[in-house]
Amino acid sequence: MKPADKPLALITGAILLLAFGCVIKVVLNAYGELSQGKQSLEENKLARAAIHFDRAIRWHLPFLGTADEAAGQMFKIAELYEKKGFEEKALEMYRSLRGAFYSTRSFFTPGQEWIDRCNDKIATLMARAPATAPAIAARSFEQRRDDNLKRLTRDRSPHTGWALVAEAGFFGWVLCLVGLIIQGFTPRGEFRRRPAVFWSLAFALFFTMWGYGLSGV
């Protein structure tokens, strides 16, 4: 290995190690929160169990399986509240479950089936609640429910194209910064003008791309 390649290899190894560590942290936290939620459920601490299940969903990795299991438990708690007549608590629980999945979306929205089920429940419970205005009171239960469902199912997902631009820009300026550190200076710390100018301009380009991507999302 050439001396100039050693810093690049070290940085690449550090990035891979950091990424692996992040994955392990997500997996451990997801299973840990799921386990604590089940324990709280066995102790009949429903509110505490729901908090842990909510956290288990937010520690999301595709195909991990913990989010779906936690969602099922959380939905059962909400239905139990609903059957006992605690509709405000049930509504809060359905909203929390729905929001947990929305907090993890990127190019796709995980848990869409659970979101749809929560939308249906939320729309129904909101339609049952006392009307807050005469115009709302004048509408039938079915009309109020349909209005709520339309608002809940309105697509507010990030624009996929701008999200790709933002991610490309982010990884681009990070790599350019690494390139500037490696090639913009000699091993003795002396400044190398031409490579430094090149990597600085590339950094500015990708940083601008990142900003435009975020504003478009």
C-alpha positions in Angstrom: 0.0 0.0 0.0 1.3 3.4 -0.9 1.8 5.9 1.9 -0.8 8.2 0.4 -3.4 5.5 0.4 -3.0 4.8 4.2 -5.1 7.8 5.3 -7.9 6.9 2.9 -7.9 3.2 4.0 -8.0 4.3 7.7 -10.9 6.8 7.0 -12.8 4.2 5.0 -12.4 1.6 7.8 -13.5 4.1 10.4 -16.6 4.9 8.4 -17.5 1.3 7.9 -16.9 0.6 11.6 -19.1 3.5 12.6 -21.9 2.3 10.2 -21.7 -1.2 11.7 -21.8 0.2 15.2 -24.9 2.2 14.3 -26.7 -0.8 13.0 -25.8 -2.8 16.1 -27.1 0.0 18.3 -30.4 0.1 16.4 -30.9 -3.6 16.7 -30.1 -3.8 20.4 -32.3 -0.8 21.3 -35.2 -2.1 19.2 -35.2 -5.5 20.8 -34.5 -4.0 24.2 -37.5 -1.6 24.0 -39.7 -4.4 22.7 -38.7 -6.6 25.6 -39.4 -3.9 28.2 -42.8 -3.2 26.6 -43.8 -6.9 26.9 -42.6 -6.9 30.5 -44.7 -3.8 31.3 -47.6 -5.4 29.6 -47.4 -8.4 31.8 -47.4 -6.1 34.8 -50.5 -4.5 33.4 -48.7 -1.1 33.0 -50.4 -0.3 29.7 -49.2 3.3 29.4 -45.6 2.4 30.1 -45.8 -0.6 27.7 -47.0 1.7 25.0 -44.0 4.1 25.5 -41.6 1.2 25.0 -43.5 -0.2 22.0 -43.4 3.3 20.5 -39.7 3.5 20.9 -39.2 0.0 19.4 -41.0 1.2 16.3 -38.8 4.3 16.0 -35.6 2.2 16.2 -36.3 1.1 12.7 -34.4 -1.1 10.3 -36.0 -2.7 7.2 -36.9 -6.4 7.7 -36.0 -6.3 11.4 -39.5 -7.3 12.5 -39.5 -5.6 15.8 -41.6 -2.6 14.5 -44.4 -4.8 13.3 -44.5 -6.8 16.5 -44.5 -3.6 18.6 -47.2 -2.1 16.5 -49.4 -5.1 17.0 -49.1 -4.8 20.8 -49.7 -1.1 20.7 -52.8 -1.5 18.6 -54.2 -4.0 21.0 -53.7 -1.6 23.9 -55.5 1.1 21.9 -58.4 -1.2 21.2 -58.6 -2.2 24.9 -58.8 1.5 25.8 -61.5 1.9 23.2 -63.6 -1.1 24.5 -63.4 0.2 28.1 -64.7 3.6 26.9 -61.5 5.6 27.3 -61.8 7.0 23.8 -59.4 9.9 24.4 -56.7 7.6 25.5 -57.4 5.3 22.6 -57.2 8.2 20.2 -53.9 9.3 21.7 -52.6 5.8 21.3 -53.6 5.4 17.6 -52.0 8.8 16.9 -48.8 7.8 18.6 -48.6 4.5 16.7 -49.3 6.3 13.4 -46.7 9.0 14.2 -44.0 6.4 15.2 -44.1 4.9 11.7 -44.2 8.3 10.0 -41.1 9.3 11.9 -39.1 6.6 10.2 -40.0 7.1 6.6 -37.6 8.1 3.9 -38.1 7.0 0.3 -40.9 4.7 1.4 -43.2 4.7 4.4 -42.8 1.6 6.6 -45.9 0.2 8.4 -48.4 1.5 5.8 -50.9 -1.2 6.8 -50.8 -0.1 10.4 -51.0 3.6 9.4 -54.2 2.8 7.4 -55.7 1.0 10.3 -54.9 3.9 12.6 -56.3 6.4 10.2 -59.6 4.5 10.1 -59.8 4.4 13.9 -58.8 8.0 14.4 -61.3 9.2 11.8 -64.1 7.3 13.6 -63.2 8.5 17.1 -62.8 12.1 16.0 -66.3 11.9 14.3 -67.8 10.7 17.6 -66.3 13.5 19.6 -68.4 16.6 20.3 -68.4 19.1 17.5 -66.2 22.2 18.0 -68.2 24.4 15.6 -71.8 24.6 14.3 -70.7 23.8 10.8 -69.2 20.5 11.9 -72.3 19.7 14.1 -74.5 20.1 11.1 -72.8 17.3 9.3 -73.7 13.7 9.8 -71.4 11.2 11.5 -70.5 9.6 8.2 -69.6 12.9 6.6 -67.4 14.0 9.6 -65.7 10.6 9.5 -65.1 10.9 5.7 -63.7 14.4 6.1 -61.3 13.2 8.8 -60.2 10.3 6.8 -59.4 12.4 3.7 -57.3 14.7 5.8 -55.4 11.8 7.4 -54.7 10.0 4.2 -53.5 13.1 2.3 -50.0 12.3 1.0 -47.4 14.5 2.7 -44.4 12.3 2.0 -41.1 13.8 1.1 -40.5 14.3 -2.7 -38.4 11.3 -3.8 -36.4 13.3 -6.4 -35.4 16.0 -4.0 -34.6 13.5 -1.3 -32.2 11.7 -3.7 -30.6 15.1 -4.5 -30.2 15.8 -0.8 -28.6 12.5 0.0 -26.3 12.6 -3.0 -25.2 16.1 -2.0 -24.6 15.1 1.6 -22.4 12.1 0.7 -20.7 14.2 -1.9 -19.6 17.0 0.4 -18.5 14.5 3.0 -16.3 12.6 0.5 -15.0 15.9 -0.8 -14.0 17.0 2.7 -12.2 13.7 3.1 -10.5 14.2 -0.3 -9.4 17.7 0.8 -7.9 16.4 4.0 -6.0 13.6 2.2 -4.9 15.3 -1.0 -5.0 19.0 0.0 -2.1 18.5 2.3 1.2 16.6 2.3 2.0 14.1 5.0 4.1 16.8 6.6 1.1 19.2 6.7 2.2 21.4 3.8 -0.6 22.9 1.7 -1.1 21.6 -1.9 -2.8 24.3 -3.8 -4.2 22.6 -6.9 -5.8 19.6 -5.2 -7.1 21.8 -2.4 -8.8 24.2 -4.9 -10.4 21.2 -6.8 -11.7 19.6 -3.6 -12.9 22.9 -2.2 -14.9 23.7 -5.4 -16.3 20.2 -5.4 -17.3 20.6 -1.7 -19.1 23.8 -2.4 -21.0 22.2 -5.3 -22.2 19.2 -3.3 -22.9 21.3 -0.3 -25.1 23.6 -2.4 -26.8 20.5 -3.9 -27.5 19.2 -0.4 -29.1 22.5 0.6 -31.3 22.6 -2.4 -32.3 19.0 -1.9 -33.4 19.7 1.7 -35.4 22.8 0.7 -37.2 20.8 -2.0 -38.1 17.8 0.2 
